[in-house]
Amino acid sequence: MRNALTSGLCSLLAIFSLSASAQEESSVATQLEFGAIFTSGNTENENIKYKVVVDWDQSENWDYQFTSDGFRASQDGISNAQRLYHTGSANYTINPISYVQGRVAYENDKFSGFESQSDVTVSYGRNILQNRENMTLALTAGVGVRRSETEFDTDSEAILRLAANYNWNLSESADFIQDFSIEAGSNSDIYRSETGIQTDILENLSLKFSVKVKHQTVVPINREKTDTETAITLVLNF
């Protein structure tokens, strides 16, 4: 299983390199999301949240996405929450409706009981709601492998991944976003959900309210199965 993770990551990197050398025209869009709260005095608190999304359209058939999502909280200089979640994906368009996706993910949650969790999946995707001008819905289904490391053990398991990405353009300046995924494994299942509303403030600046939920059916002892994160952040597009 460990070799499968390594091979999958190397394969995706090879795809990136080959496609980059074969195509000359490309476009890159970057989205930076940031929120922070600092207090001082009787209590010193520091809460920082960030997210970076890079979309790279290499050609009519290939597009890539890299996402880095992080959160850190501390009180009186002592960290009490810290999470990093990175994903990378490569999509090959078969036709306007269908595509194939290769995806890698790595998560490091300091207080989850896991040293890290990573997975590699290959999925088939379809773009639904093609006849709706103000809505998009992408559905993917695929298989892969997940590796979970704790302080005392390392576990690898086959997974089935199902995901839905929904976007509703409420008005010229507001969007509703709903992302949901299920990673069903032979030892445990992971459910992820992000619900958000994003409103434009300026041409390239938006305000976003979001709620994230992660639920894992089997976790290390004395750890909660469900984590939630509610945030108000600024989003910069360039």
Secondary structure, 3 states (H helix, E strand, C coil): CHHHHHHHHHHHHHHHHHHHHHCCCCEEEEEEEEEEEEECCCCCEEEEEEEEEEEEECCCCEEEEEEEEEEEEEECCEEEEEEEEEEEEEEEECCCCEEEEEEEEEEEECCCCCCEEEEEEEEEEEEECCCCCCEEEEEEEEEEEEEEECCCCEEEEEEEEEEEEEEEECCCCEEEEEEEEEEEECCCEEEEEEEEEEEECCCCEEEEEEEEEEEECCCCCCCCCEEEEEEEEEEEEC
